[in-house]
């Protein structure tokens, strides 16, 4: 009982401390990159790097959400967006039912 209580107290005190320490160190060492990029650009670069490292090429990161559909992630992100497909024509309205 006492042993598990000690383990629980250590876990609940060390884990948040380690998380904060990791965050602080990352912020300290990568502050230049954080200052250089805005948040959206940084996220897009991270997603593109992850997609390029994927075994099948992955999908590219979209600028404002969305992503590519496979292939080379860097090329998918660099390519201009495809034009939107034309909407399907509306079907003709059905004739009114005949009065009996």
C-alpha positions in Angstrom: 0.0 0.0 0.0 2.7 2.5 1.0 4.9 1.5 -1.9 2.1 2.0 -4.5 1.3 5.4 -2.9 4.9 6.5 -3.2 5.0 5.4 -6.9 1.7 7.2 -7.6 3.0 10.4 -5.9 6.3 10.2 -7.9 4.5 9.7 -11.2 2.0 12.6 -10.6 4.9 14.9 -9.7 7.6 13.9 -12.1 5.5 13.5 -15.3 4.2 17.1 -15.4 7.6 18.4 -14.4 9.3 16.4 -17.2 6.7 17.6 -19.7 7.2 21.2 -18.7 11.0 20.8 -18.8 10.8 19.3 -22.3 8.5 22.1 -23.5 10.9 24.7 -22.0 14.0 23.2 -23.6 12.3 22.9 -27.0 11.2 26.5 -26.8 14.6 27.6 -25.8 16.5 25.8 -28.5 14.0 26.3 -31.3 12.8 29.8 -30.6 14.4 31.2 -33.8 12.4 28.8 -35.9 9.2 29.6 -34.0 9.9 33.3 -34.5 10.7 32.8 -38.2 7.5 31.0 -39.1 4.0 31.7 -38.3 2.1 28.8 -36.8 0.3 27.8 -40.0 3.5 27.7 -42.0 5.3 25.7 -39.4 2.5 23.1 -39.2 2.5 22.8 -43.0 6.2 22.3 -43.1 6.1 19.7 -40.4 3.3 17.8 -42.2 5.1 18.0 -45.5 8.3 16.6 -43.9 6.3 13.8 -42.3 4.5 13.0 -45.6 7.8 13.0 -47.5 9.2 10.5 -44.9 6.2 8.2 -45.2 6.9 4.9 -46.9 4.3 5.5 -49.7 5.0 9.2 -50.0 2.0 10.2 -48.0 -0.2 13.2 -48.8 0.8 16.8 -48.9 -0.4 19.3 -46.4 -3.0 21.8 -47.5 -2.5 25.5 -46.8 -5.7 26.0 -44.8 -6.6 22.4 -44.0 -7.1 19.3 -46.0 -4.3 17.3 -47.5 -3.1 15.5 -50.6 -4.3 12.1 -51.6 -1.1 10.2 -51.6 2.0 10.5 -53.8 4.9 12.8 -53.1 3.9 15.1 -50.2 6.3 17.9 -51.2 5.1 18.0 -54.8 1.5 17.8 -53.7 1.9 20.8 -51.5 3.8 22.8 -54.1 1.4 22.1 -56.9 -1.3 24.7 -57.6 -4.8 23.6 -56.4 -7.0 21.9 -58.9 -10.0 23.8 -60.2 -13.2 23.0 -58.5 -15.5 20.5 -60.4 -18.6 22.0 -62.0 -21.8 21.3 -60.0 -24.0 18.6 -61.4 -27.1 19.9 -63.3 -30.3 19.9 -61.4 -32.8 17.3 -62.4 -36.0 18.4 -64.1 -38.9 18.7 -61.7 -41.4 15.9 -61.9 -44.8 16.7 -63.5 -47.6 17.2 -61.0 -49.7 14.2 -60.3 -52.8 13.8 -62.5 -56.1 14.6 -60.8 -58.4 11.6 -60.7 
